[in-house]
Amino acid sequence: MVYKFLDDYLGDEVTCIKTGSTNRCDSYDIFSKKNKSLILFFKVYHKEGNIAIFRGNKLNDIVSNLFSMGNEESTSIIRDWFADKHDIVKVKDLMKFVRS
């Protein structure tokens, strides 16, 4: 039921925008093309090549409140939905959005 809501609310397409850059890392936001909601944001650390992913709090709150669940559960469901929808197997797969 939550996946259906996310499909309807966010749609299938996303936009990735570079929001910042420092000597240490680059930051990116991933938004729904359908309604411009922030789904997640992530940082790519230059030296280590690591990627840190952060939840979009507003979307997380909407799902959490609408489906009467805790923040951690809604974060997990949104993460899994996004990964399934966009064929994300490993965290580094997020880099495909940076190049597109």
BAPABA-405402 format. One line per field, with one value per atom (N, C-alpha, C): atom name; x, y, z; residue in three letters. Coordinates in pm, whole numbers. Each point is the difference from the previous one (the first is absolute). Example, Ala and Ser with C-alpha at 12.3 -4.5 7.8 and 13.67 -1.06 7.14 Angstrom:
2
atomo = (N CA C N CA C)
c1 = (1319 -89 90 -35 82 -77)
c2 = (-569 119 120 105 119 109)
c3 = (780 0 0 -72 6 73)
residuo = (ala ala ala ser ser ser)
This chain:
100
atomo = (N CA C N CA C N CA C N CA C N CA C N CA C N CA C N CA C N CA C N CA C N CA C N CA C N CA C N CA C N CA C N CA C N CA C N CA C N CA C N CA C N CA C N CA C N CA C N CA C N CA C N CA C N CA C N CA C N CA C N CA C N CA C N CA C N CA C N CA C N CA C N CA C N CA C N CA C N CA C N CA C N CA C N CA C N CA C N CA C N CA C N CA C N CA C N CA C N CA C N CA C N CA C N CA C N CA C N CA C N CA C N CA C N CA C N CA C N CA C N CA C N CA C N CA C N CA C N CA C N CA C N CA C N CA C N CA C N CA C N CA C N CA C N CA C N CA C N CA C N CA C N CA C N CA C N CA C N CA C N CA C N CA C N CA C N CA C N CA C N CA C N CA C N CA C N CA C N CA C N CA C N CA C N CA C N CA C N CA C N CA C N CA C N CA C N CA C N CA C N CA C)
c1 = (81 -81 87 110 89 68 43 63 -95 -127 -99 -14 -5 -5 121 120 122 2 -46 -10 -91 -117 -96 48 55 40 127 98 130 20 -68 19 126 36 113 131 -5 120 51 132 64 99 32 101 107 125 112 67 12 58 120 111 117 -27 3 -36 119 115 117 126 111 129 102 77 109 125 111 122 -19 -97 -20 -104 -109 -107 -89 -78 -105 -134 -99 -133 -102 -94 -103 -136 -103 -139 -70 -83 -82 -146 -64 -138 -88 -127 -101 -24 -1 -36 -148 -79 -145 -44 50 -46 112 122 117 32 -52 31 141 70 133 -15 58 -7 116 119 119 109 105 118 121 110 120 124 107 131 100 83 106 132 71 126 114 75 104 111 59 118 -31 -106 -33 -86 -74 -93 -128 -17 -119 -120 -119 -124 -83 -47 -90 -137 -103 -137 -82 -85 -85 -144 -92 -141 -53 -101 -75 -103 20 -83 -147 -32 -140 -74 61 -60 -12 104 -1 -114 -19 -109 -137 -16 -128 -34 96 -23 -22 81 -11 -138 -46 -130 -117 9 -110 -24 110 -12 25 0 14 116 119 120 109 103 112 90 86 91 95 50 95 -68 -123 -72 -33 -46 -32 126 110 127 40 -12 35 -87 -130 -91 29 22 31 131 98 130 -16 -75 -21 -80 -103 -80 88 81 87 100 59 97 -65 -118 -72 -38 -50 -48 113 121 110 118 -24 103 129 -16 115 32 117 42 104 94 106 -11 50 -6 64 109 68 -86 -109 -92 -68 0 -55 75 123 80 -58 -84 -63 -87 -53 -81 86 122 93 38 12 43 -114 -124 -113 -53)
c2 = (-118 118 127 -2 116 17 -109 8 64 -39 58 150 40 142 72 -55 65 7 -106 2 113 12 103 140 15 130 54 -87 44 -28 -99 -36 -83 -15 -87 73 127 73 91 14 86 94 106 96 3 -1 9 135 76 133 7 49 22 125 -15 111 62 -61 57 -78 67 -63 64 -83 47 -78 29 -77 -145 -21 -133 -83 63 -78 83 -69 60 -48 90 -33 3 -95 -13 -24 59 -25 -75 -96 -70 33 61 46 -80 -10 -52 102 -45 91 35 -91 19 114 0 103 75 -21 72 -31 -109 -39 -55 39 -55 -143 -94 -141 -33 40 -23 94 12 71 -81 23 -77 82 -42 64 -102 43 -85 58 -76 46 -28 105 -9 -99 17 -78 -150 -30 -140 -62 83 -52 -54 23 -46 88 -58 73 -12 115 2 44 -76 27 50 101 58 4 -15 -2 142 8 123 5 86 -2 27 89 32 -123 -66 -121 -108 -15 -99 28 125 36 -28 29 -26 -148 -84 -146 -49 46 -41 34 121 42 -66 -8 -56 -148 -73 -144 -41 97 -26 -92 45 -79 94 -56 78 48 96 57 -102 -90 -99 -96 -40 -91 68 126 70 27 31 19 -127 -112 -129 -32 26 -28 92 128 94 -40 -35 -43 -123 -99 -122 28 84 37 67 96 72 -94 -88 -96 -93 -50 -88 74 120 80 36 24 49 -95 -125 -105 34 41 31 -126 -56 -119 38 84 47 151 54 145 76 -53 68 9 -78 9 136 75 136 91 -35 84 7 -93 6 125 51 121 124 -5 113 20 -105 6 28 -18 16 142)
c3 = (0 0 0 75 4 -135 -62 -132 -100 3 -92 24 127 32 -57 22 -49 -152 -66 -147 -47 64 -39 37 118 52 -68 -21 -52 -148 -52 -140 -20 -127 -36 -25 -31 -40 109 5 99 -68 73 -41 108 -43 94 -20 109 -7 95 -53 86 83 131 88 71 -11 66 -31 24 -23 93 66 84 -39 66 -25 43 90 57 -74 -47 -61 -91 -81 -81 56 -2 52 -113 5 -103 64 -59 40 -112 37 -98 28 -102 8 -94 34 -91 -110 -126 -109 5 53 1 91 123 94 72 -45 53 146 55 138 8 107 26 50 -73 40 93 -40 80 -45 80 -44 43 -70 31 -23 65 -12 -50 -93 -54 48 81 57 -96 -34 -102 36 113 37 12 73 26 -109 -73 -100 64 129 71 -32 18 -21 127 50 116 -49 38 -45 119 -28 103 -50 90 -37 -21 -86 -14 112 98 121 -27 -91 -27 -55 -99 -57 108 78 107 98 36 92 -60 -129 -67 7 -38 1 142 92 139 57 -24 54 -72 -131 -79 30 25 21 146 89 145 33 -40 29 50 57 49 -113 31 -99 -60 83 -51 -98 31 -89 -133 7 -124 -82 66 -71 -73 67 -59 -121 10 -111 -118 25 -108 -67 80 -55 -89 48 -78 -128 12 -117 -105 44 -93 -66 79 -54 -101 30 -93 -128 16 -114 -96 54 -82 -8 29 -12 75 123 85 80 -24 72 105 -41 90 10 109 22 -117 -54 -111 -125 -7 -113 -8 110 -2 -98 -30 -89 -141 -37 -133 -12 111 -6 -18 49 -13 -146 -71 -140 -96 47 -94 -2)
residuo = (met met met val val val tyr tyr tyr lys lys lys phe phe phe leu leu leu asp asp asp asp asp asp tyr tyr tyr leu leu leu gly gly gly asp asp asp glu glu glu val val val thr thr thr cys cys cys ile ile ile lys lys lys thr thr thr gly gly gly ser ser ser thr thr thr asn asn asn arg arg arg cys cys cys asp asp asp ser ser ser tyr tyr tyr asp asp asp ile ile ile phe phe phe ser ser ser lys lys lys lys lys lys asn asn asn lys lys lys ser ser ser leu leu leu ile ile ile leu leu leu phe phe phe phe phe phe lys lys lys val val val tyr tyr tyr his his his lys lys lys glu glu glu gly gly gly asn asn asn ile ile ile ala ala ala ile ile ile phe phe phe arg arg arg gly gly gly asn asn asn lys lys lys leu leu leu asn asn asn asp asp asp ile ile ile val val val ser ser ser asn asn asn leu leu leu phe phe phe ser ser ser met met met gly gly gly asn asn asn glu glu glu glu glu glu ser ser ser thr thr thr ser ser ser ile ile ile ile ile ile arg arg arg asp asp asp trp trp trp phe phe phe ala ala ala asp asp asp lys lys lys his his his asp asp asp ile ile ile val val val lys lys lys val val val lys lys lys asp asp asp leu leu leu met met met lys lys lys phe phe phe val val val arg arg arg ser ser ser)
